[in-house]
Amino acid sequence: MRHIASRVSQLTGEGALAVYVRAKELERQGRSIIHLELGEPDFHPAAPVVDAVRAAAAAGRDRYCSTRGVPALREAVAEYLGRTRRLTVTPQEVLVAPGCKMALALAMMALIEPGDEVLYPDPSFPIYPSFTRGLGATPVPFHLIEKNRFQPDLAEIAGKITPKTRVLIFNSPNNPTGTVYSDATLAGIAELAAQHDLWIIADEIYARILFAGDYRSIRSLPGMAERTVIIDGFSKSFAMTGWRLGYAVAPVAVVDALDMLVLNTFTCAAEFTQVAAIEALRDATNAVDAMVAEYRKRRDLFVAGLNRIPGFRCLVPDGAFYAWVNVADTGLAAEQVAALLLEEAGVAGIAGAAFGAEGRNFLRFSLVSARNLLEEALERIERVSARWRAAVSR
Ligand SMILES: Cc1ncc(COP(=O)(O)O)c(C=O)c1O
């Protein structure tokens, strides 16, 4: 085998995909599977957005375009963040990328040096530690535990900061726990960032999928605009996963660095999707509110049902579209429970260790199937729970 650069061996994949592959295999064998493994909405973009992409392609908006993103979209993002998150952002502080993941990768490439330490939450999106390692840096987890309602412990974070710490990444609402960081948590992280001169990468991809109150971005806190990179995009809030469109909001010097990385890699995001994304941000049909209202109904139904399963315990998530279930009381390993659910009940979820060691006693279910399917999933889980019921002392 010819040599492959060692950084690739530092990277890890995403657990959801492996479960999806097995679930699809079972379906090919004729089994009925309820898919709750991928973080992909079962909604599609609103009709005006689809019309807009058609019109943009027909109008010849299919050329190379600005490496930073189409100016009208960057203006629309700045306006949208003012309207929905009360942030003061200029279009010059916005850079468009094909997907949040790409925006995240660019930001990490721009800010992290080999040998640096990067703080990140455990459990969380597995790409944070993976890509950190790929850049030759060390991922340092801080833990989101059930006892703290999955809010980070500021003293733990403070204790893990060293002279090598350069970046703190977090995601609120968090995938997989659904935790929305409290104002006190955000203020505490901001204070630590200022004290230790850290960059913050705030992955706000679920900011619109919120079940109570208004979203508060860490960038809105005093002094934070100059040290925060927001990552957001269209995949979750506008059900546009396959369109591959995201953006970073950062100080102009960082945007300049990201721009250089864009120029050296993908050149630009597709022009016609960017043009149509302006329509998504306009949200003329209030599609986001309707979608979030449906997620709320699913959350209420599914979480209440999960809490009736012997050995299962699930806190009510405040945002995102996941149920994060503690299955330790079943007496089985989370991997065994996940395998029983998939192989015997035809319900696909993910064992929590895929999101970090702290997730080892948990399962994640995505609330991306209709309510009748979620009800059916609960019935199936209830039936299979006979396998561990004897172990549960209630
Ligand atoms: C926390 C988090 N960040 C980023 C992403 C990736 O977003 P995109 O599909 O826009 O690349 C996901 C997708 O699951 C996610 O959960």
Ligand as a Chemical Component Dictionary entry (heavy atoms), coordinates in Angstrom:
data_LIG
# 
_chem_comp.id                   LIG 
_chem_comp.type                 NON-POLYMER 
_chem_comp.pdbx_formal_charge   0 
_chem_comp.three_letter_code    LIG 
# 
loop_
_chem_comp_atom.comp_id 
_chem_comp_atom.atom_id 
_chem_comp_atom.alt_atom_id 
_chem_comp_atom.type_symbol 
_chem_comp_atom.charge 
_chem_comp_atom.model_Cartn_x 
_chem_comp_atom.model_Cartn_y 
_chem_comp_atom.model_Cartn_z 
_chem_comp_atom.pdbx_ordinal 
LIG C1 C1 C 0 -23.765 19.753 15.869 1  
LIG C2 C2 C 0 -23.686 19.617 14.396 2  
LIG N1 N1 N 0 -22.861 20.426 13.692 3  
LIG C3 C3 C 0 -22.756 20.328 12.362 4  
LIG C4 C4 C 0 -23.494 19.397 11.652 5  
LIG C5 C5 C 0 -23.294 19.273 10.160 6  
LIG O1 O1 O 0 -24.115 20.125 9.441  7  
LIG P1 P1 P 0 -24.136 20.148 7.831  8  
LIG O2 O2 O 0 -24.978 19.007 7.381  9  
LIG O3 O3 O 0 -24.729 21.464 7.461  10 
LIG O4 O4 O 0 -22.730 20.015 7.354  11 
LIG C6 C6 C 0 -24.370 18.545 12.336 12 
LIG C7 C7 C 0 -25.132 17.524 11.600 13 
LIG O5 O5 O 0 -25.613 16.542 12.132 14 
LIG C8 C8 C 0 -24.476 18.663 13.748 15 
LIG O6 O6 O 0 -25.296 17.879 14.457 16 
# 
loop_
_chem_comp_bond.comp_id 
_chem_comp_bond.atom_id_1 
_chem_comp_bond.atom_id_2 
_chem_comp_bond.value_order 
_chem_comp_bond.pdbx_ordinal 
LIG C1 C2 SING 1  
LIG C2 N1 SING 2  
LIG C2 C8 DOUB 3  
LIG N1 C3 DOUB 4  
LIG C3 C4 SING 5  
LIG C4 C5 SING 6  
LIG C4 C6 DOUB 7  
LIG C5 O1 SING 8  
LIG O1 P1 SING 9  
LIG P1 O2 DOUB 10 
LIG P1 O3 SING 11 
LIG P1 O4 SING 12 
LIG C6 C7 SING 13 
LIG C6 C8 SING 14 
LIG C7 O5 DOUB 15 
LIG C8 O6 SING 16 
# 
